[in-house]
Amino acid sequence: MMKIYLYLMFLIFLGCGKSENKIIYLSSDSRLDNKLKYPTVFIPNAGCPGCISQAEEILLTYKGANYIDFVLCRVISRKQLNVKLGQDILNYSNISLDTIDILSKLNITGFYPVILYSKDSLVEISPSFPTAGSDLVRYLESLN
């Protein structure tokens, strides 16, 4: 339960402006229940290759959607990020770059992408939860 609470402490995004300004801030005094309206997917730069690829496919499919957010974590090189996901990837309002290594601050290994549905519901896209990615896609399709 503590990890879920800590996950919520990151949810202040800058939704507009230049991509250099789109970073995540920690806040302990904000009303986070009101901010968590959509699923948020944390995608680490390195870890389980198949799991990360699945999360990146979802990101590329739903970039710009107003009902899901993505956070790219532990990005070492923006140039590599642009080659991998496209030059304009950080121009989308629902994609943010984690520059404070939120996963480490929350004691999460960050080997697998993590989907946060609500303050009480999170799941990894991992071999332990092989349907997590497809479950997310079905959920997103139900919103349309």
Rosetta blueprint (number, residue, H / E / L):
1 M L
2 M H
3 K H
4 I H
5 Y H
6 L H
7 Y H
8 L H
9 M L
10 F L
11 L E
12 I E
13 F E
14 L L
15 G L
16 C L
17 G L
18 K L
19 S H
20 E H
21 N H
22 K L
23 I L
24 I E
25 Y E
26 L L
27 S L
28 S L
29 D L
30 S L
31 R L
32 L H
33 D H
34 N H
35 K H
36 L L
37 K L
38 Y L
39 P L
40 T E
41 V E
42 F E
43 I E
44 P E
45 N L
46 A L
47 G L
48 C L
49 P H
50 G H
51 C H
52 I H
53 S H
54 Q H
55 A H
56 E H
57 E H
58 I H
59 L H
60 L H
61 T H
62 Y H
63 K L
64 G L
65 A L
66 N L
67 Y L
68 I L
69 D E
70 F E
71 V E
72 L E
73 C E
74 R L
75 V L
76 I L
77 S L
78 R H
79 K H
80 Q H
81 L H
82 N H
83 V H
84 K H
85 L H
86 G L
87 Q L
88 D L
89 I H
90 L H
91 N H
92 Y L
93 S L
94 N L
95 I E
96 S E
97 L E
98 D L
99 T L
100 I L
101 D L
102 I H
103 L H
104 S H
105 K H
106 L L
107 N L
108 I L
109 T L
110 G L
111 F L
112 Y L
113 P L
114 V E
115 I E
116 L E
117 Y E
118 S E
119 K L
120 D L
121 S E
122 L E
123 V E
124 E E
125 I L
126 S E
127 P L
128 S L
129 F E
130 P L
131 T L
132 A H
133 G H
134 S H
135 D H
136 L H
137 V H
138 R H
139 Y H
140 L H
141 E H
142 S H
143 L H
144 N L
